[in-house]
Amino acid sequence: MKLDYLLPDASALRRLFAYNPETGVLSWRARPLSDFATENAGKVWNSKFADKPAGGLNNYGYVRVAIGGKRFLAHRIIWLMQTGEFPDDVNHENGIHDDNRWSNLRSVSYGERVKNACRRSDNSSGTTGVAWFKALGQWRAYVTIKGRQKHLGYFDTIDEAKSARELARRQHGFHENHGREGAKTMFTDLQAQDQGRLM
């Protein structure tokens, strides 16, 4: 469940964060000392976090940021800051979940996002929509449209099955990146990215 309704409005977010659309980095702005219980607490927070990247990676490789004790995905914060509107769904076009450059983000419907999904981790054929069908000793090709599998046929070779699946991918408007290798991240040290970056 999305918690967008708990997010501050765009102007409040712009007061909290700076965003670099070229690098995709969302950084904390220095905060007024009046925001803190004591002046010293404000000075300590600003010295540790002001002008530094906000948030850290979650288990899926997305950058998440805590505001007021609630965690939000950075790409949704960025979209709201940049457009003033809540997106239906934000898709990372290249499939790299922490690549929040503005050129890599697009607002899409759930159905469109699914058409740019990476290959499942349990896929053994190397191609989404192609699986070995043991009962027939052949490769099966299929495509999933609106949650329902459409059978494309059984094939003697994996290359034939892959060709059938690729044709279906193009015919049904799937993104060219659909079925790519699982999501990667730009950050190399996940633990370091998730330390102390919370408001």
Phi and psi in degrees as a GROMACS rama.xvg file:
@    title "Ramachandran Plot"
@    xaxis  label "Phi"
@    yaxis  label "Psi"
@TYPE xy
-77.5766  145.06  LYS-2
-107.837  23.9414  LEU-3
-54.1534  -34.2751  ASP-4
-64.0586  -16.1998  TYR-5
-92.3189  -8.12686  LEU-6
-69.2582  145.832  LEU-7
-63.1211  164.805  PRO-8
-72.2777  172.551  ASP-9
-58.5442  -40.1147  ALA-10
-67.6922  -37.2477  SER-11
-67.2044  -38.0349  ALA-12
-64.6635  -38.9548  LEU-13
-67.2199  -25.1625  ARG-14
-74.4735  -32.3057  ARG-15
-82.0586  -35.6023  LEU-16
-126.59  153.657  PHE-17
-113.536  142.231  ALA-18
-127.473  130.983  TYR-19
-104.188  105.835  ASN-20
-66.22  -21.6657  PRO-21
-76.8431  -37.6513  GLU-22
-99.6019  -21.0738  THR-23
82.4879  5.80896  GLY-24
-84.2795  128.875  VAL-25
-100.159  121.453  LEU-26
-120.353  152.04  SER-27
-73.2871  137.956  TRP-28
-87.0965  156.323  ARG-29
-61.5297  138.57  ALA-30
-107.741  145.535  ARG-31
-59.675  142.795  PRO-32
-62.586  -23.1054  LEU-33
-67.3993  -14.3315  SER-34
-74.741  -11.7179  ASP-35
-112.121  159.712  PHE-36
-63.3686  -35.8967  ALA-37
-135.183  156.303  THR-38
-61.4859  -39.0056  GLU-39
-63.4264  -40.9893  ASN-40
-60.4594  -40.5307  ALA-41
-64.1564  -42.7356  GLY-42
-63.8608  -41.58  LYS-43
-64.0159  -46.7974  VAL-44
-60.7323  -48.2582  TRP-45
-62.2126  -38.1011  ASN-46
-68.1613  -29.3698  SER-47
-86.5718  -35.3858  LYS-48
-120.306  -25.442  PHE-49
-57.8664  133.719  ALA-50
69.0874  15.4243  ASP-51
-112.509  154.123  LYS-52
-55.3831  137.991  PRO-53
-92.382  140.639  ALA-54
84.8122  -172.198  GLY-55
-156.093  174.671  GLY-56
-81.8045  139.279  LEU-57
-89.9033  -175.843  ASN-58
-66.009  -15.2332  ASN-59
-99.8123  3.09705  TYR-60
87.3134  6.36781  GLY-61
-88.1974  146.073  TYR-62
-78.2464  128.775  VAL-63
-124.703  149.266  ARG-64
-132.226  140.157  VAL-65
-99.2395  130.699  ALA-66
-128.485  121.312  ILE-67
58.8399  33.3763  GLY-68
84.3728  -3.38488  GLY-69
-109.424  141.441  LYS-70
-97.9964  134.935  ARG-71
-130.877  151.188  PHE-72
-77.3863  131.323  LEU-73
-59.7725  -37.2285  ALA-74
-66.009  -27.5047  HIS-75
-77.2157  -37.1871  ARG-76
-60.379  -46.588  ILE-77
-60.5145  -45.0408  ILE-78
-60.0305  -44.7898  TRP-79
-64.6648  -41.8668  LEU-80
-62.1034  -41.4941  MET-81
-77.5765  -35.7492  GLN-82
-111.16  -20.4553  THR-83
79.1356  6.24289  GLY-84
-127.413  148.783  GLU-85
-78.8415  129.099  PHE-86
-79.6449  158.683  PRO-87
-65.5833  -56.041  ASP-88
-152.682  141.434  ASP-89
-105.956  128.022  VAL-90
-111.448  136.823  ASN-91
-89.8139  107.142  HIS-92
-58.2305  -37.2017  GLU-93
-86.972  -0.488946  ASN-94
82.2414  0.2998  GLY-95
-92.3418  109.514  ILE-96
-64.7607  -23.8811  HIS-97
-105.237  13.7382  ASP-98
-90.6563  87.1756  ASP-99
-96.0644  25.3957  ASN-100
-61.2798  141.863  ARG-101
-57.5197  -36.2083  TRP-102
-68.2117  -15.4567  SER-103
-98.1239  -7.80468  ASN-104
-101.852  140.207  LEU-105
-147.428  145.203  ARG-106
-87.3307  125.034  SER-107
-137.112  165.761  VAL-108
-78.7569  167.192  SER-109
-58.5648  -42.7243  TYR-110
-61.1846  -39.5424  GLY-111
-67.9675  -37.7826  GLU-112
-64.5675  -39.9291  ARG-113
-61.6264  -32.3142  VAL-114
-75.0691  0.0751218  LYS-115
-123.54  24.3378  ASN-116
-76.2904  151.501  ALA-117
-80.7692  169.657  CYS-118
-68.5116  139.789  ARG-119
-65.3805  148.873  ARG-120
-68.412  -22.5286  SER-121
-92.0399  6.89214  ASP-122
-73.4751  126.606  ASN-123
-106.083  -9.18355  SER-124
-88.1783  -18.8594  SER-125
88.2835  -2.02353  GLY-126
-135.215  127.065  THR-127
-61.5916  135.034  THR-128
84.025  11.6701  GLY-129
-129.618  127.099  VAL-130
-145.359  150.324  ALA-131
-75.9626  127.906  TRP-132
-105.95  97.1664  PHE-133
-60.1466  -39.0112  LYS-134
-58.4518  -34.6118  ALA-135
-103.043  -11.3093  LEU-136
65.8639  36.0354  GLY-137
-136.93  166.73  GLN-138
-88.4969  134.833  TRP-139
-106.209  137.861  ARG-140
-117.643  141.561  ALA-141
-153.986  163.207  TYR-142
-135.038  144.13  VAL-143
-103.736  119.341  THR-144
-119.58  121.712  ILE-145
50.2536  43.9292  LYS-146
81.5056  0.773606  GLY-147
-120.003  134.527  ARG-148
-77.4057  133.966  GLN-149
-110.749  117.946  LYS-150
-72.3841  131.977  HIS-151
-107.82  -11.3317  LEU-152
130.164  170.522  GLY-153
-109.286  142.991  TYR-154
-137.093  148.488  PHE-155
-72.8781  -30.6364  ASP-156
-121.127  153.878  THR-157
-66.4647  -32.7621  ILE-158
-64.0548  -37.9093  ASP-159
-64.6767  -42.6375  GLU-160
-64.6516  -41.4874  ALA-161
-63.9723  -39.3163  LYS-162
-63.4784  -42.6591  SER-163
-64.0511  -40.2817  ALA-164
-68.5952  -38.8154  ARG-165
-65.1823  -40.851  GLU-166
-61.4202  -44.2242  LEU-167
-64.8557  -38.1226  ALA-168
-57.909  -44.9055  ARG-169
-69.7838  -42.0627  ARG-170
-63.8999  -32.8758  GLN-171
-98.4098  10.0646  HIS-172
73.7457  28.1019  GLY-173
-72.9638  147.137  PHE-174
-62.0548  149.193  HIS-175
-61.5701  -23.3274  GLU-176
-86.3611  -4.84684  ASN-177
-58.1833  132.474  HIS-178
83.839  8.62014  GLY-179
-66.4601  172.113  ARG-180
-57.4901  151.821  GLU-181
-46.3909  155.794  GLY-182
-55.217  139.878  ALA-183
-115.128  167.285  LYS-184
-121.982  157.029  THR-185
-84.1632  -30.2737  MET-186
-75.8884  146.905  PHE-187
-101.664  -26.0669  THR-188
-117.832  92.2529  ASP-189
-61.1594  -42.1163  LEU-190
-63.633  -42.7294  GLN-191
-63.8982  -34.434  ALA-192
-71.2634  -21.5278  GLN-193
-102.147  11.2637  ASP-194
-94.46  120.335  GLN-195
64.2947  20.8569  GLY-196
-99.6878  23.6745  ARG-197
-103.933  144.037  LEU-198
